[in-house]
């Protein structure tokens, strides 16, 4: 049945993929026909298409295959549209990060808000740790959409919008004259392998990797 068909799309080798697999498993256990796909061209016809961590635009024709096409975005929309909102807000020193489940729209991150929740941090989580919180909350609000659908009412975004730029390698640069304490939130957002922190001194570049001494974080 179309109203039991759900697609979960992750179009890149994102860290969110294991959480998409958990979502697929949880929805299947509820009796839904779920397909986890890696290419937008494989979107099936059905009720919901969850697009998690996607980096490529999905054509309007493909979006028409489902009644709802939903995206997770971690900001107080319409403020904080754009790229890597979780990382940018951690750098800003925020420990309570809004997270929204929104309908996909022509303009990025501008769709109707179905669910708004919050990711709470203690302020010392490193990259893998806060990503785990983010991934778990992503699964949670997607599951809420499915199980609470009849009681949900989407609402328009209100207020002035703002935009986070795409994070680049140079956004992980450390200032040599600032203390570690001053730059700890930046260090919390770096991926030791993909975009490590670094600093430049006397014409040379030095990479800085961060991990917990007790081994609790595997980043």
C-alpha positions in Angstrom: 0.0 0.0 0.0 1.2 3.5 -0.9 0.4 4.8 2.6 2.7 2.2 4.1 5.6 2.9 1.8 8.5 5.0 3.1 11.8 5.9 1.5 15.0 6.9 3.4 17.5 8.7 1.2 21.2 9.3 2.1 22.9 10.4 -1.1 26.5 10.4 0.1 28.9 8.6 2.5 27.6 10.7 5.4 28.1 9.9 9.1 24.3 9.9 9.3 24.1 6.6 7.4 24.1 4.3 10.4 21.2 6.3 11.9 19.3 6.0 8.6 19.8 2.3 9.0 18.3 2.4 12.5 15.4 4.4 11.2 14.8 1.8 8.4 14.9 -1.0 11.0 12.5 0.8 13.4 10.0 1.6 10.7 10.1 -1.9 9.3 9.3 -3.3 12.7 6.2 -1.1 12.8 5.0 -2.8 9.6 6.0 -0.2 7.0 7.6 -1.0 3.7 10.9 0.8 3.9 13.6 1.3 1.3 17.0 2.9 2.2 18.5 4.2 -1.0 21.7 6.1 -1.9 20.6 7.8 -5.2 17.6 10.1 -5.6 16.7 8.4 -8.9 15.7 5.4 -6.9 13.1 7.2 -4.8 9.9 5.1 -4.9 6.3 6.1 -4.9 4.7 6.2 -1.5 3.8 8.2 1.6 7.1 9.7 3.0 10.5 10.3 1.7 13.0 11.1 4.5 16.1 12.9 3.0 18.9 12.7 5.6 22.2 14.4 5.2 21.7 14.8 1.5 24.1 17.0 -0.5 22.4 17.0 -3.9 19.3 18.6 -5.1 16.3 16.4 -5.8 14.2 17.3 -8.9 10.6 18.3 -8.5 9.5 15.3 -10.6 11.2 12.9 -8.1 9.6 14.8 -5.1 6.2 14.2 -6.6 6.6 10.5 -6.1 5.8 10.9 -2.3 3.1 12.8 -0.4 5.8 14.2 2.0 9.5 14.8 1.4 11.1 15.6 4.7 14.4 17.1 5.8 16.0 17.4 9.2 17.6 20.8 10.0 19.3 21.8 13.2 18.5 25.4 13.8 15.7 27.8 14.9 14.3 28.2 11.4 14.1 30.5 9.6 17.3 31.5 11.4 20.3 29.4 10.6 19.4 28.0 7.2 22.2 26.6 5.2 25.2 24.4 5.9 26.4 22.6 9.0 24.1 24.5 11.4 25.0 22.2 14.3 28.7 22.9 14.0 28.3 26.6 13.6 26.1 26.9 16.7 28.6 24.8 18.8 31.3 27.2 17.7 29.0 30.0 18.9 28.9 28.4 22.3 25.3 27.1 22.2 24.4 24.0 24.2 20.7 23.9 23.3 20.4 23.3 19.6 16.9 23.5 17.9 16.2 20.7 15.5 13.3 20.8 12.9 11.6 18.3 10.7 10.5 20.3 7.6 8.9 19.7 4.3 11.3 20.1 1.3 10.7 23.3 -0.6 12.1 25.0 -3.7 14.1 27.4 -1.5 16.6 25.6 0.7 15.4 25.0 4.3 12.3 27.1 3.9 9.6 24.5 4.1 6.8 24.0 6.6 7.8 22.9 10.0 6.2 19.6 11.1 8.2 19.0 14.3 10.5 21.2 16.4 12.6 19.7 19.2 16.0 20.4 20.8 19.3 18.7 21.1 20.8 19.4 24.6 24.6 19.3 25.0 26.7 19.6 28.1 29.3 21.7 26.3 32.2 19.2 26.2 31.1 16.7 23.5 33.6 16.1 20.7 32.6 15.6 17.1 31.5 11.9 17.3 29.7 12.5 20.6 27.5 15.4 19.5 26.9 13.7 16.1 25.6 10.8 18.1 23.1 13.0 19.9 22.2 14.6 16.5 21.7 11.2 14.9 19.6 9.8 17.7 17.4 12.9 17.7 17.0 12.7 13.9 15.7 9.1 14.2 13.4 10.2 17.1 11.7 13.0 15.2 11.3 11.0 12.0 9.7 8.2 14.1 7.4 10.8 15.7 6.2 12.0 12.3 5.2 8.5 11.4 3.6 7.6 14.8 2.0 11.0 15.6 1.1 12.0 12.0 -2.7 12.4 12.6 -2.1 14.8 15.5 0.6 17.0 13.8 -0.1 20.3 12.1 2.7 21.9 10.0 3.3 25.6 10.3 5.0 28.2 8.2 8.4 29.6 9.2 8.1 33.0 10.7 10.6 35.9 11.2 13.8 37.0 9.4 16.0 34.4 7.9 19.7 34.0 8.2 22.2 31.7 6.5 25.2 29.6 7.5 27.9 29.1 4.8 29.4 25.8 3.9 32.2 24.9 6.2 35.6 24.8 4.5 39.0 23.4 5.6 40.1 26.9 6.5 37.2 27.1 9.0 39.2 24.7 11.2 42.3 27.0 11.5 43.4 27.8 15.1 44.7 31.2 16.0 48.2 30.8 17.5 47.8 33.7 19.9 44.5 32.5 21.4 44.3 30.0 24.2 43.0 26.4 23.9 40.1 27.4 26.2 39.1 30.2 23.8 39.1 27.8 20.9 37.7 24.7 22.5 34.3 24.9 20.8 36.1 25.1 17.5 38.1 22.0 18.4 34.9 20.2 19.3 33.6 20.6 15.7 36.6 19.3 13.8 36.8 15.8 12.2 40.3 14.5 12.9 40.4 12.7 9.5 38.3 14.7 7.1 39.0 18.3 8.2 41.3 18.4 11.2 42.2 21.5 13.1 45.5 23.2 12.2 47.6 26.3 12.7 50.2 28.0 10.7 53.5 29.3 12.2 56.7 30.5 10.6 55.5 29.5 7.2 54.6 25.9 8.1 51.3 24.3 8.7 50.7 22.0 11.7 47.7 19.6 12.2 46.1 19.3 15.6 43.9 16.3 16.5 41.7 16.1 19.5 40.4 13.0 21.4 39.5 12.2 25.0 42.4 10.9 27.1 40.1 8.2 28.5 39.3 7.0 25.0 35.6 7.6 25.3 35.5 9.4 21.9 36.8 7.5 18.9 36.9 10.5 16.6 
